[in-house]
């Protein structure tokens, strides 16, 4: 007969084994519940039924979440899964989950995104589901509902017809949905819902194919799957050398100009109101380490202005000049009304200069600090430093006739390219 101490040890081992097995089973159940929510979630927010939910298979990438410090604690995966599931079912903010998506005959790195459950329920209460939502098609009542709290709906405007919001929305929604949609009325309703709960999805649809925008792989109910564009600029910033940061600065300014001048989209200009290093993803070449791609990964905070092609591009008085207000990193002060009333605004360029190209710790701090270790000619470094300073400080309405911030951005791009060529050449320049 076994001794009492041996029996106690045996019982303890059994209990521990049971606990571990139970914990594992709970983790699996939570994982299954999460994947059910993400793969077979209810809508409507498909915008044309891009794919069959039954054909999607999304698997979480735990390592990337851990690398970024998102959702995962120092505990085991079980605790992380509990946190993940709780966030999915309760939090109002948009969800961002990294993983791999099996789509048709290929597997891609993807990000699953979508509005939180409470956020969607709040919208449903605002709409009043008892009302026949189809009447917004019948009566042309394309207006956005006033949402409470920190919720932000689509912001779209036009200098020409700013008072006719229903027409602006209707035209914008038609540019989002596909022409071959089987049920256009249903797709329009989905677009109207997305304008309240998932603005980014609409922007990604409109700017599909633009090189600074993630690709959309599929939609399923409230969840949409987009390209995983790499780690954020914030993640890479401290380890990037000057040549790479010069390339990033050039791309950011190019993006800023193209979003405003009609290059990104002929019919609309886009002004980013939350442009931070956490909202930009960069991918580096595995061999050379140089910048391979840069994409904005959060398009939820944006002002969309209808381009007015009748306004003369030579009319500098119609260029909106952003006023510099030093309110700290990640803080942008802007006037939606002034942006919308102009032919074009320099807001995007100002945002890039303020957030990335000025002050201590900026992308080009060696330039702004006139670092003597840079091998580029001193006169070229000083010229770029002067341009960067001008981009932030020296613009107001009265000075538009001399030089506007948009033209300054173009000069900065040329100067950056010149210094990049100096820094990557084998020649040392002596002053």
N, C-alpha and C positions, 0 to 999 in steps of 0.2 A: 504493500500500500504506500502510495506516495506521501512524503512528509508534508506538513502544513506549509513550510516555506516554498517547497517545490510547487505545491498546488496554487499558492498565491502568485508565484511567478507565471505559471501557466495561464491563470485567469487574466493576469495583467497583459500577457502577450496577446491573448485572444481579444481582449477589449481594445488594445492598441490597433490590432489588425482590423477589427470591426470599424474602429473610428476612421482609420485611413481609407478603408474601402468605402465607408459611408461618405467621407469627404470627397473622394474621387467620384462617386456616383452623383453626389450633389453638383460637383463641378460639371460633369457631363450633362446633367439635366439642364443646368443653367446655360451651358453652351448651346445645347439643342434649342432651348427657349429663345436664346438670343438670335441664333441663326434662323429660327422660324420667323422672328420679328423682322429680320433683315432681308430674308429671301422670299417670304410669303406675306409681307405686310399688306395692310389694306389701304386703299387709295381714297379719293381719286387724285392722282398727281402723276400720271404717266406721260402726258403730252404726246399722244399719238401712239401709245402702246409700242414703244421701241423694241421691246423684247418680251418673251414669255418668262414669267417669274419661275416657272417650273424648270426652266433650262439653266437657271443661274446657280452657281455654287461658289459661295464666298467663304474664305478661310482667313481667320485673323493672323496677323503678323505680330506675334508677341514681342519679338526682338526690337522692332522699330518703335513700338509703344514704349518699351523699356528705355531705349536709347534717348528718346525725346522726353522721358519722364511724364508721359501722358497716361493718366488713369491707373498706372501700375504703382503699387506701393512696394516696400521692401519685403513684403510677405510673399507667400507662395502664389502660384497662379490662381489658386482657389479664391483667395481674397481679391485678387485683381478681377476675376470673372464676376464676383459678386458686385464689386464697384461698377464694372462695366454694365452689367445688367440693370443695376439701379439707375445709372445715368440714362440708359436708353429709355426706361419706363417712366422716369419722373422729371428729368431736367428739362427746362424750357429752351435752353440754347440749342443751336444746331449740333448735331453729332458728327464726329469725324473718327472713323475707324479704318486703320490701315490693314491691308491683307492682300490676298491673291484671289482673282476672279477667273473661274473657268467659263469661257464664253465660246460656244461652238467648238472649234477644233484647236483652240489655243488657250493658254493660261497667261494672264497679264497681272502685273502689280497694279493694284487699284486702291481707291479710297471710297468707302461707303459714307454717304452724307445724307442728312435729312433733318427736318424739324423735329423737336422734341414732342412727346405725347401731349404734355400739358399745353404747349404752345398751340398745337393743332386743335385741341379741345377748346381752348380759349377762342380761337377763330370760329369754330363751329357755333359756339354760344353767341358770338357777335352776329354771325350770319342769320341765326335762327333757322335751323334746319326745317322747321315746320313750314316755312315759306317755300314756294316752288322756285328753286334757283333758276329754272329755265326762263323765267320772265325777264332776266337781264339780257337774254338774246332777243326776245320779242320786242321789248320796249327800248332797246338801245341804252339801257341804264348802266353804262360802263363807268362806274365810279368806284373808287377805293373806299373801303370802310375805315372809320377811325378806330385804330387798335389801341389798347391800353398798355401801360407799362413801358418797357424798353423796346417793344416790338417795332420793327421798321418795315414798312411796305415799299413797293416800287415807287421810285421818285422819277417822274418823267415830265418834261416840260418843253415848250417851244415858244420862241419870241412871236411867231406868227399867230398861233391859235392856242395860246396858253389857257384861255378860258374854256376851251372845249375839251375837257379831260376825257370825256367818253370817246371822242374821235381819236385822240392820241393813243389811248389804251387799245382801242379796237385795231388800229393800224399796227401798233407794236405787237400785239398778240398774233396778228396774221403773219408777221415776219418771223414768229417763233414756231408756229405749227407748220407741219409739212403740207404741201399743196395736195398730196394724194391721200390725205387723212380720210379714213372711211366715214368718220362721224365728226364733221367740222364743228358742229355746235357743241359736242361734248369736249372736244379739244380746246375750244375757246373758254369753256367753263373751267377746265383744268388750268389753263393759263391764268385766268382770273384768280383762282385759288392760289396758285404759285406766287402771284404778285403780292399776296399777303403773308405767305408762310415760307416761301423759298425763292426769294428774288434772284439769288445766284443761278438757279437752274435756268431761268429765263435768259439771263445774260450769257451763260455758256451756250445756250441754243442759238442766240442771235450772232454771237461771235465765233461760232464753230469753224474751226480751220485756221483761225488767226494764231500766229506762232507764239504769242504770249499767254495763250489760254489753254487750260487742260482739255484734253479730249473727253467727251462723254462716251462711255462704253455701253451703258444700259440704264434703264429706269425700271423700277418695280414698285408700284404703289407710291408711297411717300419717299422711298429711298432711291437715290441715284448714285451710280458708280462712275467715277471719273479716274483719269490717269493719275497715277502716283508720280509726281514730277520730281521726286527727290527730297532731300532734307532742306530745311529752310535756310535762308540767308543768315538768320540769327544764329543758327547752329554752326554754320561754316565760318562766320565772320572773323573770329579770332585767329583762325588758322590759314586764312587766305593771304597770299603775298600781294604786293602792290600791283603786279601785272594783271592778276586775276581781278582785283578790285577795280582797276581801271576799266576792264571789260564789262564788269557788272554796272558801273556807273554809266558807261556809254549805252548799254542796253536799257537801263532804267529811263534815261533821258529820251531815247528813241521811242520807247513805249509811251512816255508822257506826251510826246508830240503827236504820235500816230493815233492815240485814243481821241485826241481833240480835233485833229485837222481833217478827219474823214478817211484816213488811210485804213484804219481798223474796220470801219464800216461806213459805207457811203451815206447812209441815211441818218446815222446817229453818232453823236459824240458822247464819250464816257468820261466822267470825272470821279476819280477814286477819293473817297473821304476817309478812308482808314488804311492808308498805305504805310505799312510797317515791315520790318525785317522778318517778322513772324508770318506775314501774309505773302511772302515771296519765296518760291522754291528755286534752287539752282542745282544743276547737275554738272558734275565735273568729269572730264575725260579720264578714264581709268589709267591711261598710259601717260599722257602729258600733264594731267592735273589741271589743265586749263578749262575755263568755262565752256560748257557744251550747250547748255540751254538755261533760260531764265523764264519763269512763268509766274503770273499772279495766281495764287491758289484760294483767294477769298474775294468773291465779287458781290458780296451781300450788301456792302455799303457803297453805293454808287449813285451818282446823279446822271440821268440819261437825258440828253438834249437833242431835239430834232434839228438836224442840220438845215440851215436856210441857205440854199444855193443862190438865192437872188441877191444876197448881200455881197458887196464887192470885197474881195479878199484884200484889197489895197487900203481899205478904210480902217486905219489904226484906231479910230475912235470907238470902233465896235469890239475892240479887244479888251476883255475884262482883266484888270491887273489886281492880283491878290495882295492884300496888305499883310506885311509881316508882323505877327504878334508872337512874341516869344513866350509860349505857355508850356514849354517842356517837351521832352521826347514823346512821340506818339500822340501829340495834341495838334490838331489842325483846325484853325478857325476859318470859316468860309461862309459866304452868303449864297444860298441857293438862288435867291431872287436875282442877284447881280450876275451870277453865272448864266442863268437862263435868259436874261435880257440881252446878252452879248452875242455877237457872231461867233466868237470863240473866246475861251478863257485860258489863262495861263496857270490855272489852279494845279494841274498835274505836275507841271514843271516846278512850280513853287514847292509842292509837296516833296518832290524828289530832292530839291536843293536843301530844304529845311531838315528833312528826316535823314538824309544819307550823305550829303556833300558839304556840310558845314559843321563847325564846332569840333571839340575834342572827341576822338573815337569814331569820327566819320570814316566813310569808305576811303577818302583821299586825305587822311590827316597828315601824311608826309608832304603833300602839296600845300595844304593850308598852313602848315607849320614851317614851310620852306626848309625842309630837312636837307641838310648838306650832303647826306649819304646818297642821295639820288644822283644817278650819273647823267641825267638829262641836262641840257644847258640851262643855266640859272634863269636866263631871260624867258625861256619857255615855261619854266615852273612858276615864275612870278606872274606871267600872263594868265596861266590857268588859275592861279590863286586869286588873281584880281577878278576874273570872270565869275568864279564861284562866289566870291563875296558880293559881287554885283547882283547875281541871281537871287540872293536872299534879301538884300537891303535896298537897292537903289531904284525901286520902281514905284511909281504912282501914276495917276491919270494924267497929270501935267507933263510927265516925261515920256509919254508914249510916242511922241513924234520923234524923239531922239533915238531911242532903242527900247524895244519891248523884250519881255522875258522869254518869249518864244524864239526870237532871233538870237538872244544870248545863249539859249540852250543849244542851238545849232553850232554856235561858235565854240561852246564848251566841248561838244562832241568832236569837232575837228581838232581841238587842242589835246583832248584825251588821246585821240588816235596818234597824234604826233609824238606825244610823250611815251605812249605804249611802244611805238616803233623804236624810239631811243632806248627804252629800258630793255627791250628784247634783242637789240642788236649786239654785235660783238665789239663795237667801237666805243671807246671811252671818250667822252667829250670834256674838254677842259675849258673853263671860262677865262 
